[in-house]
Amino acid sequence: MPKSAKYLLIGSTETYSGKSATVLGLSHQLQKKGLDIAYGKPLGNCLSTSDGTVIDEDVQFITLSLNLSANRIVPTMLALDETSVQKRLRGEDKTDYRQSLVEQYLQVPRGDLVLLEAPGDLTEGYLFDLSLLQVAEVLDAAVLLVSRYDSLLSVESILSARERVGDRLLGVVINDVPTVHLETVSNSVRPFLEQQGIPVMAVLPKNDLLRSVSVGELVKQLKAEVLCRSDRLDLMVESLAIGAMNVNAAVKYFRKRRNMAVVTGGDRVEIQQAALETSTQCLILTGQLPPPQFILSRAEELEIPILSVDLDTLTTVEIVDRTFGQVRVHEPIKVECIRQLMSENFDVNRLLSKLGLTPVTV
């Protein structure tokens, strides 16, 4: 009988807290320690399907980034969407997902450690017996929680989660801490949680690059037309600026920002000009008015894409804002950044000893 792998579920108290990023950074460290790891996401949500099998885009990306072989990828049980929920509610989907987990996870040997990315929060997937706690119970998995730092009150959601997760909670990662709060988190929050018996495995500083989105992603979300430099959609946007003021105010405002997307009217030529001369990664023009030729030529020269959208400014800004709030880690530059952040801040040896695993390479 092959020795069975241990299971570690990486969950969070709210969506978009940084679970995929944690998986990417942690897996890299574990691989460097010589551990044979597998990865999966029991409940998928970011989906593309080919030949009827459920493929989650995060799983595809992480599999490639970690260079995992096919037998080290754990299958996604279900795509969580409107259709799957309807089927369950109508009684058309009678699948016993607990049994499926046993058959597809526990009865297949998968190396030393299986890292599983849990659903968005602690309740998602409950309807299918695939919530974090339900999966942890079936697989006898330990749980690592990722918590995005909002304020000192972030400790409340961690304490509340511990109450629910109980002894399975191996530790927490406090993510996205603004630089000005790092000292407070290290000197107050961390010791407080440790006293409560909650190991803090990492405090990760906020990172603009990880919160950034590519120009290509903005094109997709805004259904924009690319007027020039469609070869530079890989540029990363870290902030959003709205060019609605007079040009002198705009220039001062733009100079304080870096790697921004500037949203302005197609008729605001002087604002477009000011934006091109500052740290702009793309111009987003509203109102379907084409810019004059000299703006296009200058943008070509500076390698700054110009996008045209058939939307008003407010709607454009809302869509861009939402895109920033749902950032994924699917860019190689972000993977590099995550690996560095995690190797500097995550206590991988403490995690291994809590899991009862021994590093192969020191």
Secondary structure by P-SEA (a helix, b strand, c coil): ccbbbbbbbbbcccccccaaaaaaaaaaaaaaaccbbbbbbcccccccccccbbbbaaaaaaaaaacccccccccccccccaaaaaaaaacccccaaaaaaaaaccccccccbbbbbbcccccccccccccaaaaaaaacbbbbbbbbcccccaaaaaaaaaaaacccccccccccccccaaaaaaccaaaaaaaaccccccccccccccccccaaaaaaaacbbbccccccccccccccccccccaaaaaaaaaaccbbbbbbcccaaaaaaaaaaccccbbbbcccccccaaaaaaaaaacbbbbbbcccaaaaaaaaaaaaaacccccaaaaaaaaaaaaaccaaaaaaaaaccccccc
